[in-house]
């Protein structure tokens, strides 16, 4: 079967970045289709998602403009007002406070499944053609349009194809774009913990030789007696240690966590179920191939120590919408040049982020003498220079 009409854009993948891209392009007046292998499950308030994001102000504004952010806030978000970063080897800490930037908060901690659910529901009311469940099995393009063959037998034609289908991106493979991964030999262990001391609406991060442990404030569970003691943790560990602690009993795990955080939040009282995922850096050799563009994890995967993964992906979408403003996807003469400029800008920004986080991980995640002597003073210097700390935060916030 074949669709005779040509879509302005077909988006592959209905995660956070893919649904935001489909919704944004449709709101910009384009005829959009969205292809997804399986419908996302509905978010449930009684089942906190272990996968959370430190959501930046620029991307909250992007979702607000799409009419989605308010629905996310109605669900469950935790504002954070401060960030405190220090090294286990000693030295001063680097701290950011919302008051210093004239803001109520620095950002928000948000569950992945909640974002996807609210964006998917918005897509359902926007007149976007959804092909779900379905998946891409063939791809080709010519001077007029791209052709997408679906597993169901349908063939779609589009002026632009946006691949937002994850780090293992089948679309990237079909287009012949290489993206060699660089494994860190580390895993990210995630869970929810309740601590003796309150989290103070603060993101805490302590660097250790095996990798940083990050503690992100989270909304209290229903009926909680003590307020402000529940946090999400993202603990970077060598693969073997992560596997051991994943299977450890609760008491052993909580004891190891208390030690890793240096007792900063007192005794760790409870822990949820746990999960872990391998960490790697991955950059596509190019984010544009003719009428195909790669966004989000399909284009770049970065170390989670700065919490920038989904933020970078949504910024890809914002830049793409700006590049196509005024329906430029329908102008063949200018589309190639616009996508080329978009690709250069995104590649530059995302490569800089990926290698910067890589460098920070190398500097802080080891116990060699010279890096150990440098780390604490470097954090202290950044903390004592308001202009520098302000610039660092504004860059991370996309402002």
N, C-alpha and C positions, 0 to 999 in steps of 0.2 A: 504494500500500500504506500501511497505517497501523498503528502500535502502539496497542493498546487501553489498555495500562497507562500510568500517568503517572509519569515519572521525578521524583525529588525535585530533581535538578539535571542539566542538560546543559551540558557545558563545550565551547566551540568553540575549538580550537587546542591543539596538543600540543607547544608549546615548553616552556621551563623553568617558566614561571608557570602555563600551562594544565595540564600534567601534575601539578604540585604541588597545584593546586586540586582536580583530579579525585581524586587519591590522598587528600588530606586530608579532603575531604568524604565520601569512601567510608569512610575510617577512623572518621569521626564517626557512622557508622551510616546514611548516606543512600544511596538507590538512584541511582546516577550513570551517565551516558553521556558518552562523549568522542568528538567529531567532529574528524577531521583529514584534510586533503587528500591527504597522502602519508606513508607510514610513515618515521619518522626513520632515517637510515642508522646502522649500528652504529659506535660509536667504535673507532678503531684507534690502538694505541700508537705505530705507526710513522708516523702522519700527524697531527702536532700541528695543532690547530685554531687559526687566526689570531685567532679571536674568543675572548677570555678575559675573566673577571670578577674583580674584587677582592671576594671573597665575605666578607660580614660575619658576625661571631659569632652574631647572633640568627638569621640564616637558616640557618647551619650547624646550630644547635640545632633549628630547625624540621624540617630534613631528617633530622636524627638521630632525632627523635621519630617520623618516618615510616619509619624503618629503612633510609634510603637513603644517608645521609652516609658510613657505613662503606664501602659499595660504591664510592662516589665516591673515597674515600681510597685504596682498594685499587687503583684505576685510576691516577690521577696528580694530586696536588695539591702546590703549593709554598707552605708557610707563609711569611709575611713578619713580621718582628719590629720593623721600623722604617719610618718614613716621613720623608722629608726634602724640603722644598719651599722653593724660593728663586726670586728674580727676576733676570733677566739684567741689569737696570739697576743692581743692587747692593743693599746692605742686608743685614740679618741673615736667617737662614733659620728656618723653622718646622720643628721636629722632634718626632716622636712615637716613643717606645720602649716596647716591651712591658713591660719591667721596671718602668717607672714606673706601670703600671696593674696590676701583680701578675699578668701573664699570660705564657704561653709564647709566644704570637703575637698579632699584631693582627688577622690575618685570613689568607685563603688565596687564591692565584691558581689559578683553575680554568677549564678549557676548556668552552665552551658545549656542544659535541657530547657530551662526557662526561656532563655533568649531564642532558642530554636523554635520552641512552641509558639511564642508570641509572634515571631516573624512569619512562621508557617500559616498561622491563622490570618494574618494580615494579607498574605499572598492569596489566600483563598477568596478574598473579597475584592481583589484588584483587577479581575479580568485577565489574569495571567493563565495561559494554557499550561496545565500541569500533566506531565506524563509520569505517572507513579502508580504502581511500581513498574519501572522500566530502566533500561541501562543502554549505554552506547556500545555498539559492537563494530562500528565502521565509521570512518571519517575521511572526507576528501574536500578539496576546495578548488575553485577556479576564479577567474577574474570577476565573475558576477556574484557568486555566493559560495558559502560552505554547505556541504551536504553531510547530514548525520544519519546514520543507519541505527535504528533501535532494535533491541532484542525481540520486541513484539512484531517486528516486520515493517513498522512505519519508517518512512524516510522524511526527515525534516530539512528544509532549506533555510538558511539564515545569512544575513549580512555580517553578523558578528557572532562568534561563539565564545562564551566565558566559561573557562574550566575552573570550577571551585570544588573539585572532587577529591581533595585531600592529598596527603603527602605521597601516597602511592599512585596518584592520579593516572587512571587509565587513558584519559584524554591526552595527557602529556606523552605517554608512551605511543599512542596512535599517531601523534604528530611528530614523533622521532626526536623529541627534545630530551637531552640528557640532564640528569640531576643526581650526580653521584653523592651518596650520603657519607658523612664523616661521623662515625660512631664515637661517643665520648667514653664508652665503658662505664657509664653512669646510668642510673634509673631514677625516675621521680616517684617517690612513694607519697601517696595522698591519703588523707583521713580527716575526720573531725575529732577534736579533743576538747575537753573541758578542763580549764586550769584553775588553780587555787586563787590566783590573782586575776582581776578583770583585764580584758584586752585593751581597754581604754580607746576603742575605735582607732587602733594603731596597727599598721603592718610592721611586724618585727622580722628582721633577717640577720642571722649570725653566720658568718663565713667560717667553715671548718675545712681541714685538709682534704676530707672526702667529698666536699661540696656543701653548699649553703642549706640551711634549714630556714624556711620562711613560714611565719605564722600570720594568717590573715583573719581579721575579725569577721565574725559571722553572726547572723540573726539567731536569737535564742529559740530553742525548740518550744513548741506549745506547752504551756503549763510550767515553764521553768521557774523555780523558786529564786535562784540567784540570777541576776541580770548581767549580761555582758561578759560571760566567762567562756563562751563557746567560740572556737576558732577552727578554720580550715588550715591544714598544714600541707606544705609542698616541700618534701625533704629530698634533696639530691644526695645520692649515695652511690658508692661503687656497686656494680651489679650484684656481686656476691653478698655484700652486706645488706642490700635492699631485699634480696630474696630471703635472707635469714630473718630479717625483722618482719617481713610480710607474714611469715609463718609462726613467729614468736607468740607466746601468750601475752595477754594484755598487760600484766604486771611487768614483764620483761621489756615490752615495747615502751610503755610509759616511762619506765626508769631510764631507758636509753634516750628517749626524747627530752626528758628533764635535763639530763647531762648535756645533750647537744645544745640546748638553749641556754646553758649556763645558769639554770635556775631563775631566769629573768621573770617568769610568770609564776613562780612558786611550784608547788606540786601539781603534776598532771593527774587528774582524777578519773576521767573516763575517756574511752576511745571508741570510735565507730568501727565498722568494717573497714578494711584497707584495700588499696589497689596500687599497682605500680606500672610504669610504662618506660620503655627504653628511650634514652635521650640521644639526639644526633643533630648535627647541622646539615642542612640540605638546601642548596640553591640551584634552581633551574638555570641552565646555561644562557637562556634567553626567555623573557616572559611573553614574547610576541612571535607568532609564526603565521604570517599572512593575516587571515581574518580570525585567528584564534589568539586569545589572551589568557594567561594564567594568573590567578589571584589566590591570596591566602596561602594555605599550606601546599597547594599544588605548585606554587612558585618559590616558596621559602619556608623553611622550618628553622627556628632559632632556639637557643638554650632558654629555658624558662626562668632563669635567675632574675630577670628584670620584668617578668610578667607581660611581655609585649606581643606575644604571638597573635592573638585575635585582633589586637589593636592595629598591628601592621596590616593584617588582611583587610580590615574595614577601611583603612586609609587607601589601600589599592582601589577599593570600590569608589571612594570619594573622588580620587584623582581621575578614574575612568569616566565617571559621570561628568566631571568638569571638562574633560577632553572631548566628550561627545555632545556638549551642550548645544542646544539649537537643532537637534536632530541630525548632527553631522554624520551619523552612521549611514545615512541615506545618500551621502555625497561621495561617490567613489573617488573622485579626484583628490579629495582632502583626507579621506579615511586613513589611507596608508601612512601619510605623514603624521596625522594626529596619534595613531596607535604607536608609531615609532617613537615620538616624543614621550608619550606616556610610558612606554617600555623602558626608555633610558632613565627617566626620572625614578620609576619604581625600582628598577634594578640597582641604581646607585644608592637610594635610601635603604633598601632592604639588605644589600650587601654590607653597607656600613654598619647597620644594626647587628647583623649576624656575626660579623668578625669582631665587632666591639664586645659583644657578649661572650664570644669565644675567648677573647683576650682576658676579660675579667675572670672567666672561669679558670683559665690557666694560671692567672696571677694568684687567685685566692684559694683554689682547690689543690694545694700542695703544701708540703712542709719543708721545702728547700729553704736554706738559710737566707739568701738574699731577698726573695719575695716575702718571706715572713717578716723580715726587718722593715720592708717598704710599706706593707699593706696598711697597718694602723696609722702611720703618719700621713699617708695619702688620703685616707678617709678624714682624718682630722683637718688637714689643709682644706679639703673641699667644704667641710662643715664650718670652717672659720671664715670662708669667703662668701658672703651672701650673694654676690652677683653670680658666682660660679654655681652655687647650689640652686639658685633661682633658675639659671639657664638649663641646668640638668633636668630639673623638674618640668619646666615648660616644654622641653624637647620630648620627654616621656609622655606628657599630657597632650601633645599635638597642638599646642597653643602658640 
